[in-house]
Amino acid sequence: MSVIALRDWAASFLPNVVLPKAELSLSALSGDAGFRQYFRTGTEPALMAVSAPPEHENTPAFVSKALLMREYGIRVPEVYAVNYQQGFMLLEDLGDTLLLSRLGNSKASDALYASAENALLELQAMPADRDVFADYSAVLLHREMALFPEWFVGGLLELQPTVADRSMLKRVFDTLVTNAVEQPQVVVHRDYHSRNLMLMPDNRIAMIDFQDAVIGPLTYDLVSLLRDCYIRLPANEVRHRALNFARQSGVLADVSESRFIRWFDLMGLQRHLKVLGIFARLSLRDGKPQYLRDLPLVIRYTLEQAKPYPEMAEFVSWFETAILAVLESGQYAWYQPWQTAGDRAGEQ
């Protein structure tokens, strides 16, 4: 991607949006786990120029979803201009305040999580428009979990699961897919966590990185938020917030609290198995080893979500004997004991 090409393209649209200076400048911002590159324009107000390579990123999906979400009052960036062939976009600049950066003080965090949960309720209230959002199908759920044995177990740890191991994993994956598809199906952001949520000056939550949004399980985004791969909430707070969300959503009129928590836990297990594979792939294939630092917390979630359920006992036993034995061998500088991963002082 030529920065000059992006700059010249963006400059041609600026008079429609802001008053440009004599010559447009672009300041690069740090990227994310994808292939997108972000640049802030030297204008007042600033805009966001984005390069999203068409061979890697689905810009049409981003734009169509952004337009529909804004129509229903969801706070996402406005799209000012787009070039689908080159993968260029000119977007509203939502600022620099990630939700993650404000999740320190407990009182402030409580209000911020409440804001994020309210924004999620608004998202889930949207019509499930299948002309815009694909289904989070069983095929897709299985494809995501297949990243775990391929990239985490085989790629990162260099272990080869036996035939019996693969048979066990298939049973686990089938159980997790059944758990997902039996839930109420709503609009799902699919990566609803503290690095993809922006805190706006009016304290509203804005969403980014939603191009992969689908129609899927009610608990998916909630567990992404409350069992965030980058910051951990105490277990009792997670349960309290999850059940409070369930009450607000109205789902407890139809299912018990224990059923909802099972949905929530096993949905989290599906997500975190996928994330173990994705973070390993980001390091091995994409040259982004910084994601390995977050693996111990994801491992903690994986085990804590699986252990309460008898049908996961074989998986837990295999993970503790085969996987942890390799991780605890001392050959991985990024590894720390999973039992305390994500803990802050005085928390468990």
VOPAGU-2260 file (C-alpha; in pm, 1 decimal, decimal comma):
REM VOPAGU-2260
SITE   aa  ch    i         X         Y         Z
SITE  MET   A    0       0,0       0,0       0,0
SITE  SER   A    1     129,4     343,7     -95,1
SITE  VAL   A    2      76,8     603,4     176,1
SITE  ILE   A    3      98,9     866,4     -96,0
SITE  ALA   A    4    -186,4     699,9    -287,2
SITE  LEU   A    5    -399,9     690,6      27,0
SITE  ARG   A    6    -316,6    1053,6     105,6
SITE  ASP   A    7    -400,0    1173,4    -245,4
SITE  TRP   A    8    -724,7     976,4    -249,3
SITE  ALA   A    9    -828,6    1109,1      92,7
SITE  ALA   A   10    -737,9    1465,2      -5,2
SITE  SER   A   11    -981,6    1452,8    -296,3
SITE  PHE   A   12   -1271,6    1401,2     -53,3
SITE  LEU   A   13   -1169,3    1638,8     224,6
SITE  PRO   A   14   -1354,7    1946,8      95,4
SITE  ASN   A   15   -1677,2    1748,7     137,3
SITE  VAL   A   16   -1604,7    1688,5     505,9
SITE  VAL   A   17   -1360,7    1938,2     656,2
SITE  LEU   A   18   -1154,7    2237,3     552,7
SITE  PRO   A   19    -816,9    2096,3     447,7
SITE  LYS   A   20    -488,8    2268,3     516,6
SITE  ALA   A   21    -251,4    2354,0     234,6
SITE  GLU   A   22    -123,1    1996,7     212,1
SITE  LEU   A   23    -275,1    1692,7     374,7
SITE  SER   A   24     -54,3    1503,8     618,0
SITE  LEU   A   25    -115,6    1153,2     750,9
SITE  SER   A   26      10,3    1033,6    1089,3
SITE  ALA   A   27      33,6     656,7    1127,7
SITE  LEU   A   28    -134,1     494,3    1427,7
SITE  SER   A   29     -60,8     155,4    1578,5
SITE  GLY   A   30    -248,9    -124,6    1406,7
SITE  ASP   A   31    -456,2    -414,0    1535,9
SITE  ALA   A   32    -455,2    -788,6    1489,4
SITE  GLY   A   33    -565,6    -752,3    1126,7
SITE  PHE   A   34    -401,1    -612,1     815,6
SITE  ARG   A   35    -558,5    -267,4     836,9
SITE  GLN   A   36    -342,0      44,0     863,3
SITE  TYR   A   37    -474,7     362,0    1025,1
SITE  PHE   A   38    -368,9     721,7     966,6
SITE  ARG   A   39    -496,2    1038,2    1132,7
SITE  THR   A   40    -538,2    1331,4     897,7
SITE  GLY   A   41    -382,5    1666,6     978,6
SITE  THR   A   42    -719,2    1843,2     960,6
SITE  GLU   A   43    -954,6    2009,6    1205,8
SITE  PRO   A   44   -1135,6    1802,7    1306,2
SITE  ALA   A   45    -911,2    1505,8    1239,1
SITE  LEU   A   46   -1040,0    1216,4    1031,3
SITE  MET   A   47    -922,0     857,8     999,6
SITE  ALA   A   48    -777,9     737,9     670,0
SITE  VAL   A   49    -771,3     358,9     654,3
SITE  SER   A   50    -597,1     117,1     422,7
SITE  ALA   A   51    -763,0    -225,8     433,5
SITE  PRO   A   52    -605,3    -452,8     167,5
SITE  PRO   A   53    -891,9    -612,4     -28,8
SITE  GLU   A   54    -715,9    -949,3     -35,8
SITE  HIS   A   55    -723,1    -960,7     345,1
SITE  GLU   A   56   -1001,6    -729,7     466,5
SITE  ASN   A   57   -1373,8    -713,0     386,3
SITE  THR   A   58   -1433,6    -341,7     339,1
SITE  PRO   A   59   -1781,2    -382,2     181,8
SITE  ALA   A   60   -1893,7    -570,9     493,9
SITE  PHE   A   61   -1755,9    -298,3     719,7
SITE  VAL   A   62   -1936,7     -24,3     528,8
SITE  SER   A   63   -2273,1    -200,4     498,0
SITE  LYS   A   64   -2272,0    -290,0     866,9
SITE  ALA   A   65   -2163,8      59,3     971,2
SITE  LEU   A   66   -2450,0     216,0     776,8
SITE  LEU   A   67   -2710,7     -17,6     924,8
SITE  MET   A   68   -2575,7      10,4    1279,2
SITE  ARG   A   69   -2579,3     389,9    1262,3
SITE  GLU   A   70   -2936,3     374,9    1132,5
SITE  TYR   A   71   -3034,1     200,9    1457,4
SITE  GLY   A   72   -2842,9     440,0    1680,4
SITE  ILE   A   73   -2535,8     224,0    1743,2
SITE  ARG   A   74   -2228,8     442,1    1794,8
SITE  VAL   A   75   -1986,3     345,8    1520,1
SITE  PRO   A   76   -1769,2     571,4    1301,6
SITE  GLU   A   77   -1935,6     753,7    1015,0
SITE  VAL   A   78   -1806,8     651,8     671,6
SITE  TYR   A   79   -1732,2     961,5     462,5
SITE  ALA   A   80   -1577,5     798,0     156,5
SITE  VAL   A   81   -1469,4     454,7      38,3
SITE  ASN   A   82   -1273,5     301,3    -248,8
SITE  TYR   A   83   -1350,0     -70,6    -252,1
SITE  GLN   A   84   -1097,7    -157,5    -523,0
SITE  GLN   A   85    -804,3     -17,2    -326,5
SITE  GLY   A   86    -947,9     -83,2      18,3
SITE  PHE   A   87    -934,8     282,5     123,2
SITE  MET   A   88   -1177,0     445,1     367,7
SITE  LEU   A   89   -1216,4     790,8     514,6
SITE  LEU   A   90   -1385,5     762,4     853,9
SITE  GLU   A   91   -1489,8     967,8    1151,1
SITE  ASP   A   92   -1209,2     982,5    1408,6
SITE  LEU   A   93   -1337,4     844,7    1739,6
SITE  GLY   A   94   -1032,0     957,7    1934,6
SITE  ASP   A   95    -775,8     761,4    2134,1
SITE  THR   A   96    -956,2     657,8    2452,6
SITE  LEU   A   97    -988,0     281,6    2448,6
SITE  LEU   A   98   -1212,2     137,8    2716,9
SITE  LEU   A   99    -914,6     -68,7    2835,6
SITE  SER   A  100    -722,7     245,9    2930,0
SITE  ARG   A  101    -990,7     344,8    3183,3
SITE  LEU   A  102   -1051,4       8,1    3349,8
SITE  GLY   A  103    -840,8      62,1    3660,3
SITE  ASN   A  104   -1034,4     231,2    3938,2
SITE  SER   A  105   -1304,9      -5,5    4062,1
SITE  LYS   A  106   -1580,6     257,2    4093,3
SITE  ALA   A  107   -1508,0     401,6    3751,6
SITE  SER   A  108   -1480,8      52,4    3602,5
SITE  ASP   A  109   -1825,5     -42,0    3730,0
SITE  ALA   A  110   -1984,7     249,6    3545,8
SITE  LEU   A  111   -1781,5     181,6    3232,4
SITE  TYR   A  112   -1880,3    -184,5    3220,7
SITE  ALA   A  113   -2241,8     -77,3    3268,7
SITE  SER   A  114   -2207,1     155,5    2968,4
SITE  ALA   A  115   -2055,9    -122,6    2759,3
SITE  GLU   A  116   -2335,1    -359,8    2861,5
SITE  ASN   A  117   -2599,9    -100,6    2773,9
SITE  ALA   A  118   -2440,5     -51,4    2433,2
SITE  LEU   A  119   -2447,2    -427,6    2385,5
SITE  LEU   A  120   -2816,6    -442,2    2474,7
SITE  GLU   A  121   -2878,0    -178,7    2206,7
SITE  LEU   A  122   -2682,2    -383,1    1953,2
SITE  GLN   A  123   -2878,0    -697,4    2037,2
SITE  ALA   A  124   -3205,6    -508,7    1995,9
SITE  MET   A  125   -3127,4    -450,1    1627,1
SITE  PRO   A  126   -3324,0    -654,0    1373,6
SITE  ALA   A  127   -3136,7    -966,6    1264,3
SITE  ASP   A  128   -3101,7    -855,9     901,3
SITE  ARG   A  129   -2958,3   -1152,6     711,9
SITE  ASP   A  130   -2905,1    -939,2     402,8
SITE  VAL   A  131   -2627,4    -768,0     600,0
SITE  PHE   A  132   -2527,1   -1015,0     873,2
SITE  ALA   A  133   -2442,5   -1377,7     799,2
SITE  ASP   A  134   -2533,6   -1653,5    1043,1
SITE  TYR   A  135   -2279,8   -1768,1    1300,2
SITE  SER   A  136   -2322,6   -2116,5    1160,4
SITE  ALA   A  137   -2210,7   -2449,7    1300,4
SITE  VAL   A  138   -1958,4   -2466,1    1016,6
SITE  LEU   A  139   -1805,8   -2132,9    1117,9
SITE  LEU   A  140   -1799,4   -2224,1    1487,0
SITE  HIS   A  141   -1618,4   -2549,9    1406,9
SITE  ARG   A  142   -1377,0   -2371,4    1172,6
SITE  GLU   A  143   -1284,2   -2129,5    1449,6
SITE  MET   A  144   -1217,8   -2404,2    1703,7
SITE  ALA   A  145   -1005,9   -2594,5    1450,7
SITE  LEU   A  146    -749,8   -2315,0    1492,7
SITE  PHE   A  147    -677,3   -2449,3    1842,0
SITE  PRO   A  148    -529,6   -2788,7    1745,5
SITE  GLU   A  149    -372,6   -2650,5    1428,3
SITE  TRP   A  150    -198,4   -2336,8    1552,7
SITE  PHE   A  151    -179,0   -2359,5    1932,6
SITE  VAL   A  152    -129,1   -2731,8    1991,5
SITE  GLY   A  153      49,3   -2825,7    1669,3
SITE  GLY   A  154     205,7   -2496,9    1565,3
SITE  LEU   A  155     311,0   -2325,0    1885,9
SITE  LEU   A  156     360,8   -2623,4    2117,7
SITE  GLU   A  157     465,5   -2864,8    1840,9
SITE  LEU   A  158     244,0   -3141,0    1977,4
SITE  GLN   A  159      62,8   -3385,8    1753,6
SITE  PRO   A  160    -275,3   -3489,5    1897,0
SITE  THR   A  161    -339,9   -3862,1    1881,6
SITE  VAL   A  162    -641,5   -4015,1    1711,2
SITE  ALA   A  163    -802,9   -4043,6    2054,8
SITE  ASP   A  164    -722,9   -3678,7    2130,0
SITE  ARG   A  165    -885,1   -3565,9    1806,8
SITE  SER   A  166   -1191,4   -3776,3    1875,9
SITE  MET   A  167   -1220,3   -3620,0    2221,4
SITE  LEU   A  168   -1180,9   -3269,5    2077,1
SITE  LYS   A  169   -1452,9   -3340,1    1820,9
SITE  ARG   A  170   -1693,4   -3435,0    2099,2
SITE  VAL   A  171   -1603,9   -3117,6    2288,5
SITE  PHE   A  172   -1647,0   -2902,6    1978,4
SITE  ASP   A  173   -1983,6   -3063,4    1899,8
SITE  THR   A  174   -2104,3   -2989,0    2254,0
SITE  LEU   A  175   -1991,7   -2627,4    2226,6
SITE  VAL   A  176   -2164,4   -2581,1    1891,4
SITE  THR   A  177   -2489,0   -2724,3    2029,5
SITE  ASN   A  178   -2460,7   -2483,0    2321,8
SITE  ALA   A  179   -2419,2   -2190,8    2081,4
SITE  VAL   A  180   -2700,7   -2265,6    1839,9
SITE  GLU   A  181   -2961,3   -2337,5    2109,7
SITE  GLN   A  182   -2933,4   -1982,6    2245,9
SITE  PRO   A  183   -3144,7   -1686,6    2125,9
SITE  GLN   A  184   -2979,9   -1551,2    1811,0
SITE  VAL   A  185   -2900,0   -1179,2    1795,8
SITE  VAL   A  186   -2659,9    -942,4    1621,5
SITE  VAL   A  187   -2310,7   -1031,9    1745,2
SITE  HIS   A  188   -2014,8    -793,3    1714,2
SITE  ARG   A  189   -1783,8   -1097,3    1744,0
SITE  ASP   A  190   -1490,7    -912,8    1901,8
SITE  TYR   A  191   -1658,6    -706,7    2173,0
SITE  HIS   A  192   -1376,5    -631,5    2415,9
SITE  SER   A  193   -1192,5    -341,8    2576,9
SITE  ARG   A  194    -957,4    -279,7    2282,6
SITE  ASN   A  195   -1245,8    -251,5    2036,2
SITE  LEU   A  196   -1460,7     -19,1    2245,6
SITE  MET   A  197   -1394,8     354,1    2255,1
SITE  LEU   A  198   -1500,2     588,0    2533,2
SITE  MET   A  199   -1644,4     905,7    2386,3
SITE  PRO   A  200   -1647,5    1250,9    2553,4
SITE  ASP   A  201   -2015,8    1203,5    2644,7
SITE  ASN   A  202   -1920,4     870,5    2812,3
SITE  ARG   A  203   -2102,7     671,6    2546,9
SITE  ILE   A  204   -1936,4     358,2    2415,9
SITE  ALA   A  205   -1846,3     349,0    2047,7
SITE  MET   A  206   -1763,5      26,4    1863,5
SITE  ILE   A  207   -1486,6     -40,9    1614,2
SITE  ASP   A  208   -1364,7    -353,1    1429,2
SITE  PHE   A  209   -1717,9    -481,7    1365,9
SITE  GLN   A  210   -1676,9    -595,5    1005,3
SITE  ASP   A  211   -1708,3    -962,1    1108,3
SITE  ALA   A  212   -2040,1    -911,5    1290,4
SITE  VAL   A  213   -2289,4   -1195,0    1248,1
SITE  ILE   A  214   -2620,7   -1322,9    1380,0
SITE  GLY   A  215   -2533,3   -1557,4    1662,5
SITE  PRO   A  216   -2558,3   -1656,5    2030,0
SITE  LEU   A  217   -2685,9   -1409,8    2288,0
SITE  THR   A  218   -2393,4   -1470,3    2526,4
SITE  TYR   A  219   -2107,5   -1440,0    2277,4
SITE  ASP   A  220   -2035,1   -1067,8    2304,4
SITE  LEU   A  221   -2111,4   -1065,7    2675,5
SITE  VAL   A  222   -1846,1   -1325,2    2752,2
SITE  SER   A  223   -1603,6   -1142,3    2521,2
SITE  LEU   A  224   -1650,9    -833,8    2738,1
SITE  LEU   A  225   -1658,0    -990,6    3083,8
SITE  ARG   A  226   -1385,9   -1248,7    3016,4
SITE  ASP   A  227   -1172,6   -1013,4    2812,4
SITE  CYS   A  228    -840,7   -1155,5    2690,8
SITE  TYR   A  229    -660,8    -835,7    2796,6
SITE  ILE   A  230    -799,6    -771,0    3145,5
SITE  ARG   A  231    -958,0    -995,7    3407,1
SITE  LEU   A  232   -1254,0    -930,6    3633,1
SITE  PRO   A  233   -1295,2   -1128,2    3958,3
SITE  ALA   A  234   -1506,7   -1439,4    3905,5
SITE  ASN   A  235   -1784,5   -1327,6    4141,2
SITE  GLU   A  236   -1816,5    -997,4    3955,0
SITE  VAL   A  237   -1832,0   -1175,6    3620,4
SITE  ARG   A  238   -2119,8   -1392,8    3741,2
SITE  HIS   A  239   -2302,9   -1094,9    3893,9
SITE  ARG   A  240   -2269,8    -885,1    3580,4
SITE  ALA   A  241   -2364,5   -1173,4    3351,6
SITE  LEU   A  242   -2685,4   -1246,1    3541,6
SITE  ASN   A  243   -2772,2    -877,6    3565,1
SITE  PHE   A  244   -2733,3    -853,3    3187,3
SITE  ALA   A  245   -2954,6   -1159,5    3147,1
SITE  ARG   A  246   -3224,8    -993,7    3356,6
SITE  GLN   A  247   -3202,2    -672,6    3154,4
SITE  SER   A  248   -3221,1    -861,6    2826,0
SITE  GLY   A  249   -3531,9   -1048,7    2938,6
SITE  VAL   A  250   -3387,2   -1391,9    2865,7
SITE  LEU   A  251   -3443,5   -1511,6    3224,6
SITE  ALA   A  252   -3816,4   -1509,2    3155,0
SITE  ASP   A  253   -3755,1   -1820,9    2945,8
SITE  VAL   A  254   -3449,9   -1993,2    3099,1
SITE  SER   A  255   -3309,7   -2047,1    3447,6
SITE  GLU   A  256   -3004,2   -1869,6    3584,3
SITE  SER   A  257   -2809,0   -2195,5    3582,5
SITE  ARG   A  258   -2896,6   -2255,0    3215,8
SITE  PHE   A  259   -2787,8   -1904,6    3125,2
SITE  ILE   A  260   -2456,8   -1943,1    3310,2
SITE  ARG   A  261   -2396,6   -2270,7    3127,3
SITE  TRP   A  262   -2459,5   -2094,5    2796,6
SITE  PHE   A  263   -2222,4   -1818,4    2905,5
SITE  ASP   A  264   -1941,8   -2046,8    3028,3
SITE  LEU   A  265   -1943,1   -2283,9    2732,7
SITE  MET   A  266   -1970,5   -1996,9    2486,9
SITE  GLY   A  267   -1661,5   -1853,4    2652,6
SITE  LEU   A  268   -1484,9   -2186,9    2614,9
SITE  GLN   A  269   -1560,3   -2189,0    2242,2
SITE  ARG   A  270   -1429,8   -1834,5    2205,5
SITE  HIS   A  271   -1114,2   -1888,7    2407,2
SITE  LEU   A  272   -1021,0   -2208,0    2223,1
SITE  LYS   A  273   -1045,5   -2002,1    1905,8
SITE  VAL   A  274    -837,2   -1723,4    2060,9
SITE  LEU   A  275    -561,4   -1965,4    2166,2
SITE  GLY   A  276    -533,3   -2060,3    1800,1
SITE  ILE   A  277    -555,9   -1703,8    1671,6
SITE  PHE   A  278    -293,1   -1563,1    1908,6
SITE  ALA   A  279     -56,5   -1848,2    1819,3
SITE  ARG   A  280    -117,3   -1781,8    1449,1
SITE  LEU   A  281     -59,4   -1409,5    1492,1
SITE  SER   A  282     283,9   -1489,7    1631,5
SITE  LEU   A  283     385,5   -1773,5    1400,9
SITE  ARG   A  284     238,8   -1657,4    1070,3
SITE  ASP   A  285     196,0   -1283,1    1102,2
SITE  GLY   A  286     506,2   -1191,1    1303,6
SITE  LYS   A  287     314,6   -1048,2    1600,4
SITE  PRO   A  288     465,3   -1225,4    1905,1
SITE  GLN   A  289     324,5    -964,6    2144,2
SITE  TYR   A  290      -1,8   -1160,9    2152,9
SITE  LEU   A  291     173,9   -1451,5    2325,4
SITE  ARG   A  292     185,7   -1244,2    2645,8
SITE  ASP   A  293    -192,6   -1269,7    2668,3
SITE  LEU   A  294    -207,8   -1648,1    2633,9
SITE  PRO   A  295    -178,7   -1733,6    3007,7
SITE  LEU   A  296    -501,5   -1546,4    3083,9
SITE  VAL   A  297    -677,0   -1716,3    2792,7
SITE  ILE   A  298    -554,7   -2052,4    2924,3
SITE  ARG   A  299    -695,7   -1961,3    3264,9
SITE  TYR   A  300   -1034,0   -1883,1    3113,5
SITE  THR   A  301   -1025,0   -2206,2    2913,6
SITE  LEU   A  302    -974,1   -2423,9    3220,3
SITE  GLU   A  303   -1200,9   -2227,3    3454,5
SITE  GLN   A  304   -1487,6   -2241,7    3205,2
SITE  ALA   A  305   -1445,4   -2613,1    3135,6
SITE  LYS   A  306   -1392,0   -2749,8    3487,2
SITE  PRO   A  307   -1747,4   -2706,4    3625,2
SITE  TYR   A  308   -1899,5   -2926,6    3353,4
SITE  PRO   A  309   -1872,2   -3308,4    3371,7
SITE  GLU   A  310   -1884,7   -3344,1    2993,1
SITE  MET   A  311   -1559,2   -3147,2    2975,8
SITE  ALA   A  312   -1371,6   -3364,8    3227,8
SITE  GLU   A  313   -1181,3   -3560,4    2962,1
SITE  PHE   A  314   -1076,6   -3237,8    2791,2
SITE  VAL   A  315    -960,5   -3084,4    3120,4
SITE  SER   A  316    -758,3   -3395,2    3205,6
SITE  TRP   A  317    -592,6   -3394,1    2862,9
SITE  PHE   A  318    -518,2   -3021,7    2881,1
SITE  GLU   A  319    -366,6   -3047,5    3228,1
SITE  THR   A  320    -148,5   -3347,2    3146,2
SITE  ALA   A  321     -49,2   -3291,1    2783,1
SITE  ILE   A  322     -67,5   -2915,0    2729,9
SITE  LEU   A  323      38,1   -2780,8    3069,8
SITE  ALA   A  324     328,9   -3025,2    3086,3
SITE  VAL   A  325     479,8   -2858,2    2780,5
SITE  LEU   A  326     393,8   -2505,1    2890,0
SITE  GLU   A  327     546,7   -2556,5    3234,1
SITE  SER   A  328     869,3   -2703,8    3097,3
SITE  GLY   A  329    1036,2   -2362,7    3103,8
SITE  GLN   A  330    1094,0   -2327,5    2729,7
SITE  TYR   A  331     840,2   -2047,5    2674,3
SITE  ALA   A  332     947,2   -1705,9    2801,3
SITE  TRP   A  333     594,1   -1569,6    2766,0
SITE  TYR   A  334     435,5   -1832,0    2989,9
SITE  GLN   A  335     335,7   -1763,0    3349,1
SITE  PRO   A  336     128,1   -1980,5    3584,7
SITE  TRP   A  337    -224,8   -1975,0    3451,9
SITE  GLN   A  338    -376,8   -1989,2    3801,9
SITE  THR   A  339    -281,0   -1624,8    3869,3
SITE  ALA   A  340    -280,2   -1485,6    3514,9
SITE  GLY   A  341    -460,2   -1152,6    3502,8
SITE  ASP   A  342    -478,4   -1110,9    3880,8
SITE  ARG   A  343    -433,1    -766,8    4025,9
SITE  ALA   A  344    -329,3    -701,4    4385,1
SITE  GLY   A  345    -587,1    -838,8    4627,4
SITE  GLU   A  346    -797,5   -1006,9    4357,5
SITE  GLN   A  347    -872,7   -1370,3    4294,3
